[in-house]
Amino acid sequence: MPPRLPAPASPETSADGAPLTELSLASPGTACLRIGGRLDLDRATRLWDDLPAKLSAMSLDKLDIEVSGMEFCDGAGMALLHHLCAGDMTPGAVVNLRGLRPEFQSILNSYAGSLEEGAEGRETQEQNPSVPARIGGAVGDLKLGLADQIAFIGHISLGLATTVFSRRSMRWNEVLRVFETAGVNALPIVSLISLLVGLIIAFESSQPLEQFGAQIFIANMIGLVMVRELGPLMTAIILAGRSGSAFAAELGTMKVNEELDALKTMGLDPVRFLVVQRIVAGVLLTPVLTLYSMLMGVAGGVIVMLGLGFPFTAIYNQMISSLKIGDVVVGISKGAVFGVIVSVVGCLRGLQTQKGPSAVGESATRAVVTGILLIIIADAMFSVLLFLLKS
């Protein structure tokens, strides 16, 4: 005769007969709710039906929820836990959640945050704060923003250190895609603007220098200005308006559509999966575009000088005599730094996108404004540093 199998457990008991859900009074006014096993849709539905009546009948001042034995929890279970922790089933009582696993805690935090953002937004719109309150709020937002930026930089540094040198983690196909969309596709606009800037500088400087019979020095001016200053600066500003806003819009759309939350749910870090690739592409493509911008700007100045009657040999010799390898290195170094600024700011603003129909547009605008501002500040710091090194 074959051995008899044990009877299947009931929906609220484990295989050994232990209750999976247990509500008991620890002391007058204090109850303990233990939830174990799988908190899926069916079980969460039953608890939604049973718990409100039982908890309201106890007149509780404190509720302890013990979930250390919980092995599985889906979206319905997270909604139930959030409802319990918010005190909606026990008005006026203090609710403590204990024993929740870290992987469940991160999901619960994002779930609770997404539910509360709408209410917070409505409360903010209904209020009409005074000027001091607005100033205090701006200072508080500045403090929180600075803390977020420092944490984001640390997260990026860790992601770069652990991802770039890992073949399994680093998605080089994504780097090549960003390199093409943000770099190769930007060649026409970089060519046009750099060429026109070179033409403008040459034309504007030709008349003043003609008064002193020194028009040949247009070549010196074009070479130094385009290689050391305007080449890197114009390239970075173009990328901030074109690629930085694109990074912010892409990541912002993913956040609004909850695709970033889906990545976290699957155990993927959005910074390592999306941000690191864009930063690496920005660091690689900006120096290349900067060098190309230098050449186009110089070409614009050469065209003007050829029109003024100077032979190409004289222009070339004059420009070579004023330019040094160090000037080219400084320009390319600026391009690399500006590339880091554009890509990091664009990704940061994209991850900071809030809910709402205009949130993605606001993130793209903030990415462009912040990127250009930081580029100008970094360029000023370069100028001061190079002046101090030469003095």
Beta strands, then each sheet from edge to edge (+ up, - down):
strand 1: 21-27
strand 2: 30-35
strand 3: 37-39
strand 4: 62-66
strand 5: 70-73
strand 6: 94-98
sheet 1: 1+ 2- 4- 6-
sheet 2: 3+ 5+
end
